[in-house]
Amino acid sequence: MASSRNLKLIIVLSLIAGLGPISIHVILPVLPSIKSAFQASNAVTQLTLTLGVVAMAFATITFGPAADRYGRRPIVVFGLILFIGGSGLCVWSPNIETLILGRLVQAFGGAAGIVVSRAIIRDMFNREETARVLGQVMSVVVLAPVLAPGIGGFIVAYAGWRYVFILAGAMGVLALVVSLPALRETHRPTGETGSFGQMFRAFPGLLRTPSFVGYAGYAGCGMGMFMVVAGGVPFLMIEVFDRGPAAFGLFFMFLSASFLAGTVFSSRLTVRIGLDRMIRWGSSGGAFFALMVAGLFLAGVSSPWAIFIPGVFMGFSHGMAMPNAQAGAVSVNPQIAGSASGLMTFLQMTIGAGFGQIAGMLPHETALPVALLIGFAGLSGFLIYNISMFLQRETSARPV
């Protein structure tokens, strides 16, 4: 019976948490079509992706404390309503400015499910079990980035880019209908969560904790690797590799599928192997294969396969590490799991958005600048995690 309840919880949380990734990934193959439809520059078109990610990031530092103060369920419902409204604004948008605004509203609402789902899991499970269940949820959630780029590519090819946002809005309606009767409240505020202001005052303490910085920093740079691919490669596929939106969608599906495989591997082994060891393995593999991408293009290889073949192994490594990094971040202080989830997601999204916007603004006459940026993101995640955990061990070893 408990297993059946857990399965139902995983399905519901996966649905609400998946809206954020859907809103990011479904637009990737559509970017060149939006650029053409509104006669916009690469940099302005890129804002429909990166400002959406930034909006999602700022939403998390609001929704996290709000979920600790007012409860998990009301925040989920509010976020879903915003997501649906923003998707409708994107469908209607007569110009690029309105589309960007719609993306901001859509992404802001989509962040609620990402933040609250992690906090609900932390409410119900211990630290290692949290990593396991997060891995199971992410294994389902990651189907969104696996399927969304391919679906988006075919939709824009055969129906038009606005139908991509119709699909996103329909997914939001489905999530709202499912979650209203199924999602129960799991949080009981304590003295530490007595006011909304106290939640924001928890942030400096988290940022002074080396382990939190290590977990969140890895999550941000890990997302940065994918955002460089998401932000830079769609333009390379057309301008350098002479491939269309559907081709990029299919290539990106392979990378996302490898991430899915990594999360499945993580969910099965984390309890036995340990959360931090899984992150060490994953961050090492991610750095190695990200640097391989840079090395191939430095060696003169110029093919999308030079990105996506190492990218498959990079994605698997990242899938091993990411659920554990998220579980570690929200477990630093379980009493403020919502705030920790919000701050961690904010850092993850802003770092990832920064990498993505830089990728979109780089010269696209050659793929080398994007390849170098992929390598830099992977190496940065490895260094931030390992240096931070070394500092945490040094701090813990000092006499009180």
C-alpha positions in Angstrom: 0.0 0.0 0.0 2.8 2.4 0.9 4.5 1.6 -2.4 1.2 2.4 -4.2 0.9 5.7 -2.4 4.5 6.5 -3.3 3.9 5.7 -6.9 0.9 8.1 -7.0 3.0 10.8 -5.3 5.8 10.4 -7.8 3.5 10.7 -10.7 1.7 13.8 -9.4 5.0 15.5 -8.4 6.6 14.6 -11.7 3.7 16.2 -13.6 3.9 19.5 -11.7 7.7 19.6 -11.6 7.9 18.8 -15.3 6.2 22.0 -16.5 9.3 24.1 -15.9 11.5 21.8 -18.0 8.8 21.7 -20.6 8.7 25.5 -20.9 12.5 25.6 -21.3 13.1 22.7 -23.7 10.0 22.8 -26.0 11.1 26.2 -27.3 14.7 25.2 -28.2 14.0 24.1 -31.8 11.5 26.9 -32.2 14.1 29.7 -31.7 15.1 30.1 -35.4 11.4 30.2 -36.4 10.6 32.9 -33.8 13.6 34.9 -35.0 12.3 34.7 -38.6 8.6 35.4 -37.6 9.5 38.6 -35.8 12.6 39.6 -37.7 14.6 39.7 -34.5 18.3 39.3 -33.8 19.8 36.2 -32.3 20.4 38.0 -29.0 16.8 39.3 -28.7 15.4 35.9 -29.8 17.6 34.3 -27.1 15.8 36.4 -24.5 12.7 34.2 -24.9 14.7 31.4 -23.5 17.1 33.0 -21.0 14.8 35.6 -19.5 12.3 32.8 -19.0 15.0 30.9 -17.1 15.8 34.0 -15.1 12.2 34.5 -14.2 12.0 31.0 -13.1 15.1 31.6 -10.9 13.6 34.6 -9.2 10.3 32.8 -8.7 12.1 30.1 -6.7 13.4 32.5 -4.1 9.8 33.7 -3.6 8.0 30.3 -3.9 10.5 28.5 -1.6 10.0 30.8 1.5 6.2 31.1 0.6 5.9 27.3 0.7 7.5 27.2 4.1 5.3 30.0 5.4 1.9 29.2 3.8 2.1 25.5 2.9 3.0 23.5 -0.2 -0.4 23.1 -1.8 -1.5 26.7 -2.2 1.8 27.7 -3.9 1.4 24.8 -6.4 -2.1 25.9 -7.4 -1.1 29.5 -7.8 1.9 28.6 -9.9 -0.1 26.4 -12.2 -2.6 29.2 -12.8 0.2 31.5 -13.8 1.8 28.9 -16.1 -1.5 28.5 -17.9 -2.0 32.2 -18.3 1.5 32.8 -19.5 1.2 30.1 -22.1 -2.0 31.7 -23.4 -0.2 35.1 -23.7 2.6 33.4 -25.7 0.0 31.9 -28.1 -1.6 35.4 -28.7 1.6 37.4 -28.8 1.6 39.9 -31.8 5.3 40.9 -31.3 8.5 39.6 -29.8 8.1 41.9 -26.7 4.7 40.3 -25.8 6.1 36.8 -26.4 9.0 37.6 -24.0 6.5 38.8 -21.4 4.4 35.7 -21.8 7.5 33.5 -21.4 8.3 35.4 -18.2 4.8 34.7 -16.7 4.9 31.1 -17.9 8.3 30.4 -16.5 7.5 32.2 -13.2 4.5 29.9 -12.7 6.3 26.8 -13.8 8.9 27.3 -11.0 6.4 26.5 -8.3 6.2 22.8 -9.1 10.0 22.5 -9.3 10.5 24.1 -5.8 7.5 22.6 -4.0 8.0 19.1 -5.3 11.5 18.9 -3.7 10.2 20.4 -0.4 7.3 17.9 -0.3 9.7 15.0 -0.8 12.0 16.3 1.9 9.0 16.6 4.3 8.2 13.0 3.9 11.7 11.2 3.7 15.1 11.3 5.3 18.2 12.5 3.5 19.3 9.4 1.6 15.6 8.5 0.8 15.1 12.0 -0.4 17.9 11.5 -3.0 16.3 8.2 -4.1 12.8 9.6 -4.5 14.1 12.8 -6.1 15.9 10.5 -8.6 12.7 8.7 -9.3 10.8 11.9 -9.8 13.5 13.3 -12.1 13.5 10.1 -14.1 9.9 10.9 -15.0 10.4 14.7 -15.2 13.3 14.3 -17.6 11.0 12.7 -20.1 9.9 16.3 -20.8 13.3 17.4 -22.1 13.7 14.0 -23.8 10.5 14.4 -25.8 9.9 18.2 -25.9 12.6 19.3 -28.3 11.7 16.6 -30.8 8.0 17.3 -30.5 8.6 21.1 -30.7 10.7 20.6 -33.9 8.0 18.6 -35.6 5.3 21.0 -34.4 7.1 24.0 -35.9 7.8 22.2 -39.1 4.2 21.0 -39.7 1.9 23.4 -37.7 3.8 26.6 -36.6 5.5 27.8 -33.5 2.4 29.0 -31.7 1.2 25.5 -31.4 4.2 24.7 -29.2 2.7 27.1 -26.5 -0.8 25.6 -27.0 0.7 22.2 -26.1 2.4 23.8 -23.0 -0.8 25.4 -21.8 -2.7 22.1 -22.2 -0.1 20.4 -20.1 -0.6 23.1 -17.4 -4.4 22.5 -17.4 -3.8 18.7 -17.0 -1.4 19.3 -14.1 -4.0 21.5 -12.3 -6.8 19.1 -12.8 -4.7 16.2 -11.5 -3.0 18.0 -8.5 -6.1 19.6 -7.0 -7.6 16.4 -5.6 -4.4 14.4 -5.3 -1.9 16.7 -3.6 -2.2 17.0 0.2 -0.5 19.4 2.5 2.8 17.9 4.0 4.3 20.9 5.8 3.6 22.1 9.4 5.3 25.4 10.1 7.6 25.5 13.2 9.0 28.4 15.2 11.7 28.8 12.5 9.2 29.4 9.8 7.0 31.9 11.6 7.3 34.8 9.2 7.9 35.3 5.5 10.8 37.6 6.3 12.6 34.9 8.4 12.6 32.7 5.3 14.6 35.3 3.4 16.9 35.8 6.3 17.8 32.1 6.1 19.5 32.7 2.8 22.8 34.2 4.1 23.3 31.3 6.5 22.9 28.9 3.6 25.3 30.8 1.5 27.9 30.7 4.4 27.6 26.9 4.4 30.3 25.4 2.1 28.4 22.2 1.5 25.3 24.1 0.3 27.5 26.2 -2.0 29.0 23.0 -3.4 25.7 21.3 -4.0 24.0 24.4 -5.5 27.1 25.5 -7.5 27.4 22.1 -9.1 23.7 22.1 -9.9 24.1 25.6 -11.6 27.2 24.6 -13.7 25.6 21.3 -14.6 22.6 23.1 -15.9 25.0 25.5 -17.6 26.4 22.7 -19.7 22.9 21.9 -21.1 22.0 25.6 -21.4 25.1 26.2 -23.6 23.8 23.4 -25.9 20.3 24.7 -25.7 21.2 28.3 -26.3 24.0 28.0 -28.9 23.6 24.8 -30.8 20.1 25.5 -32.5 21.7 28.4 -34.4 24.9 26.3 -35.2 22.7 23.6 -36.6 21.3 26.0 -39.2 24.3 28.4 -39.8 27.2 25.9 -39.5 26.0 22.3 -39.8 23.2 23.0 -42.3 20.6 21.1 -40.3 16.9 22.0 -39.5 14.9 22.4 -36.2 13.7 18.8 -36.3 17.3 17.5 -36.5 18.3 19.5 -33.5 15.3 18.2 -31.6 16.3 14.6 -32.4 20.0 15.2 -31.4 18.9 16.8 -28.2 16.6 13.9 -27.4 19.7 11.6 -27.3 21.4 13.9 -24.8 18.3 14.2 -22.6 17.7 10.4 -22.7 21.2 9.9 -21.4 20.4 12.2 -18.5 17.3 10.1 -17.8 19.4 6.9 -17.7 21.8 8.6 -15.2 18.9 9.6 -12.9 17.6 6.0 -13.0 21.0 4.7 -12.2 21.3 7.2 -9.3 17.9 6.3 -7.9 18.8 2.7 -7.7 22.3 3.1 -6.2 22.4 6.2 -4.1 21.1 4.6 -0.9 23.8 2.0 -1.0 26.7 4.1 -2.4 26.0 7.4 -0.7 24.9 10.8 -1.9 28.3 12.6 -2.0 30.1 9.7 -3.7 27.5 9.8 -6.5 28.1 13.5 -7.0 31.9 13.0 -7.1 31.5 10.4 -9.8 29.0 12.4 -11.8 30.8 15.7 -11.6 34.1 14.0 -12.6 32.4 12.4 -15.6 30.6 15.5 -16.6 33.8 17.6 -16.6 35.7 14.9 -18.6 33.2 14.7 -21.4 32.5 18.4 -21.5 36.2 19.0 -21.9 36.2 16.3 -24.6 33.7 18.4 -26.6 36.1 21.4 -26.5 39.1 19.2 -27.3 37.4 17.7 -30.5 36.7 21.1 -31.9 40.2 22.4 -31.0 41.5 19.4 -32.9 39.5 20.6 -36.0 36.5 18.3 -35.9 33.4 20.2 -37.0 30.3 18.1 -36.7 27.2 18.0 -34.5 28.3 14.5 -33.5 31.3 16.0 -31.8 28.9 17.7 -29.5 26.2 15.1 -29.1 28.3 11.9 -28.8 30.4 13.2 -25.8 27.2 14.9 -24.7 25.4 11.6 -24.2 28.1 10.6 -21.7 28.1 14.1 -20.2 24.3 13.8 -19.8 24.5 10.4 -18.1 27.1 11.7 -15.6 25.0 14.8 -14.9 22.0 12.6 -14.3 24.0 10.6 -11.7 24.9 13.8 -9.8 22.0 16.2 -10.1 19.3 14.4 -7.9 22.0 14.0 -5.2 23.1 17.6 -5.4 19.5 18.8 -5.0 18.9 16.4 -2.1 22.1 17.5 -0.4 21.1 21.2 -0.8 17.6 20.8 0.7 19.0 18.6 3.5 21.4 21.2 4.9 18.7 22.3 7.3 15.4 20.3 6.9 13.4 22.9 8.9 13.9 25.4 6.0 13.8 22.9 3.1 11.6 25.1 1.1 13.9 28.1 1.4 16.9 25.9 0.6 15.1 24.4 -2.4 14.2 27.9 -3.6 17.7 29.4 -3.2 19.4 26.3 -4.7 17.0 26.5 -7.7 17.6 30.3 -8.0 21.3 29.7 -8.2 20.9 26.8 -10.6 18.7 28.7 -12.9 20.6 32.0 -12.9 24.0 30.3 -13.5 22.4 28.2 -16.2 20.7 31.2 -17.8 24.0 33.1 -17.8 25.7 30.3 -19.7 22.8 30.0 -22.1 22.7 33.7 -22.9 26.5 33.9 -23.5 26.1 30.9 -25.8 23.4 32.7 -27.8 25.5 35.8 -28.1 28.8 34.1 -29.2 29.8 34.2 -32.9 28.2 31.4 -34.8 30.5 31.3 -37.8 32.2 28.3 -36.2 31.2 26.0 -33.4 34.5 26.4 -31.4 33.4 29.2 -29.0 30.3 27.2 -28.0 32.4 24.0 -27.6 34.9 25.8 -25.3 32.0 27.2 -23.2 30.6 23.7 -22.7 34.0 22.6 -21.5 34.3 25.5 -19.1 30.9 24.8 -17.6 31.7 21.2 -17.0 35.1 22.0 -15.4 33.6 24.7 -13.2 30.9 22.4 -11.8 33.6 19.8 -10.8 35.8 22.4 -9.2 33.1 24.3 -7.3 31.7 21.0 -5.8 35.1 19.5 -4.8 36.6 22.7 -3.4 33.5 23.5 -1.4 33.3 20.0 0.1 37.0 20.3 1.0 36.3 23.6 2.8 33.3 21.9 4.6 35.5 19.1 5.9 38.1 21.7 7.0 35.4 23.7 8.9 33.9 20.6 10.5 37.4 19.4 11.7 38.2 22.6 13.5 37.8 22.4 17.3 34.7 24.3 18.6 
